[in-house]
Amino acid sequence: MTTHRIATVEALDYPTLRITFDDGLGGIVDLSDLIADGPVFAPLKDEAYFRTVAVGEHGWTFGWNLDVEGEEIDFCPDATRIRIETQIVEDLASRFETRRVAAA
C-alpha cells in the first residue's frame, strides 16, 4: 500500500476542511460529527481555533496544536484519504444513478 502525505489543509466554511495529498488527490472533509460527539475534539467548537489547522511535519498528519505534546489534536492521513476516496466514489455513483434514471 502506498502511503500518501498531506500537502495542504485549509479551513473552509466551519467545520469543513479542504485536504490535498502529495499526489494531487483532494477533497472536502466535514468534521461536524466528530466535533459534536467527541470530547477530545471540544476545542474545535471554537471556530477561530478551528481555523488554525496545520499540516504536521513532513505531511504525516494534520491538526491543531501539533507542537504541544499532550495537547495536539491530529488526524491520520490514511484514514482521511479513505474518507475522501469513499466520498468521491459515492458522488460518482450518485451521478451515474441520476444519469441512468434520466436516460430511462
GULOLO-498492 format. One record per residue: residue in one letter; x, y, z of N, C-alpha, C, O in turn. Coordinates in pm, whole numbers, plus 50000, padded with zeros to 5 digits. Last residue first. Layout:
! GULOLO-498492
AXYZXYZXYZXYZ ...
END
This chain:
! GULOLO-498492
A466395066048120465395055248109464055060348062463115052548047 A468005087548168468065081548034466985071048012466675067547898 A467585092448436467165102548339467125096748197466285100748116 V468785070048549467345071948567466815081948463465735080048408 R471435075048475470775062748432469275064148440468555059848349 R471995099048605472015098548458471275086348406470575087048305 T471775090248871470925101148823470865101048671469795102748614 E473815070948879472415066948901471455077548849470435074248789 F476055087448839475755076848744474295072748756473605071148654 R475935103249071475815109548939475445099148833474625101848746 S476345083049262475105090849264474875097649129473755097749078 A478915074649197477805065249189476465072549184475565068549110 L480355098349254480315092949118479155083349100478475083748997 D479905099849533479455110649445479355105849300478385108949231 E481165076049616479735077849640479165088849552478055087449500 V483825081949541483125070549480481615072049498480855069549404 I484315104149709484435105449564483665094349494482925096949399 Q484025092349962483135103249922483145104949771482095107049710 T486185074649956484805069449968483805079949923482845076749853 E488295093049951488085083949837486675078149838486035076949733 I487945105050205487815113050083487565104149962486705107249880 R488395082750374487145090550384486905098650256485795098950205 I490975076150299489895066550277488545073650281487665070850200 R492285099250391492275096050247491155086150215490465087650115 T491945096350665491355107850597491265105250447490265108850384 A493455073650711492015073350740491305084850669490195083150619 D495995084450635495425072650567493915071950588493175069750492 P496515106150807496275108650666495655096750594494865098650501 C494975110451119495765101251036495475104050888494315104350848 F495085140751301494355130951222495315122951136496325128051088 D495255155751630495755152851496494985141351433494335133451501 I495705177951861494565171151802494995168351659495095177551578 E497895181052142497635181052000496335173651967495945164252036 E498685179952398497555188752370497185188952223496275196152182 G500845163252405499775160752501498555169452478497485166652533 E503035187652283502835173552318501795172152428501845178952531 V502575209752056502395209352201502035195052242500875191052236 D502575211551785503855213351851503775212252003504785213652072 L499955209951703500835198751671502195199651741502885189551754 N497535223651732498495223051843499515211951822499895205151918 W495745203351499495855215451579496825213151693496935202051745 G496385187951182495595190151301495885203351368496235213251303 F497815160251008497335174051009496495175751135495945166051188 T500705140750916499475143150990498995157250960499685165150896 W502885139850756502415127150812501135128550891500535118450929 G504205161550642502895157750590502335144850644501405139350586 H506525169250769506645160150655505305155350601505275145850522 E504675178851049506005177050990505995165950884505515154950908 G501225187050964502325183051051503615180950973503645181350850 V499385215050867499975202250826501145199450918501955208250947 A496775229651071498065229851001498475215650962497965205751016 V494205251751187494635238551141495925239651060496135249450988 T492995274151281494445273251298494995259751255496155256651284 R490255273051271490935278751155492465278251167493155281551071 F489575264551527489445255151415490245260051294490845251951223 Y489795288751666490775278051690490775268251574491835263951528 A487505300951564488815307351546489935297151567490905297051492 E485455283451649485755285051507487115291451482487805287751388 D485395260051886485785274151871486245276051727487295271051687 K485235233551867483965240751865484195255751852483295263151813 L487665222551910487355226051771485995232851758485635237451650 P487755214752176488375227552139488025232051997488075243951966 A486455188752156485745200452208486415213752173485705223352143 F487585164752087487505174851982486795187652028486565196551946 V487295148752304488665152652270488675163752165489645171352155 P484575143052300485065153052394486485157552364486855168852395 G482755138952005483975135352076484465146052169484745157252126 D480425148251877480395136051957481615133552044481525126852147 A480895172051737479695170851820479785159251919479295160252031 I483245166551598483225177751693482045176451788482175179451906 L482425145251435483475143351536483445154251642483595151451761 D480455157751276480125146151357481155143951468480795140951581 S481865179051145480785181651240480485169951331480295171751452 L483885178650957484185173051088483075174951190483285172751309 D484085171350626483225177950724483445171150859483215159150873 V486395176250378486045167850491485265176250591485715186850634 I486915175750035486385183550146485975173550256485285163750229 G489965166149867488535166449891488205174850012489075180250080 G492395152449638491935161049744490435160449759489735154849675 L495365142349486494015138949526493615147949642494405150649732 G498065149249457497055157749397495625154349433494735162649413 D499905135549600499695131049463498605138849392498235135649279 D499815146449856501005148849775500875144149631501655148349546 F496425158649903497545149649926498675152449828498505159749731 T494455182850061495085178349937496305170049973497095173550060 I491415192150203492675185050222493175180250088492435174350009 R489475215850346489915210850216491295204850238492215211550285 L487075211750606488465213650565488625208950421487995199250379 T484385225750800484915217650690486355221550658486775232950678 P482345236050986483555229251026484105220150916484265208150937 Y483155266850837483195258850959482085248450956480955252050925 D484355267350515483215270750600483205261250718483235249150702 L487715257550557486715264050471485585268950559485835274350667 A491105254450620489785255650680488875263250584489235273950536 E493235232950449492695246550455491315246050520490455238150479 V496255216950390494975216450459494515230750477495285239550515 T498465199550167497865211850221496575208550295495905198650265 A499605173850165500325185150106499795198350163500565207050203 I500045144950348499195156750333500055167950274501115171050328 R501165115450178501315126050276500355137350246499905139150132 H500475080850145500485094450092500575104350208500115101850319 T501735049550089501395059250192501535073150133502575076750079 T500555021649915501285034349909500805043450021499605044850043 M500844988150000500005000050000500885012450000501845013450077 
END
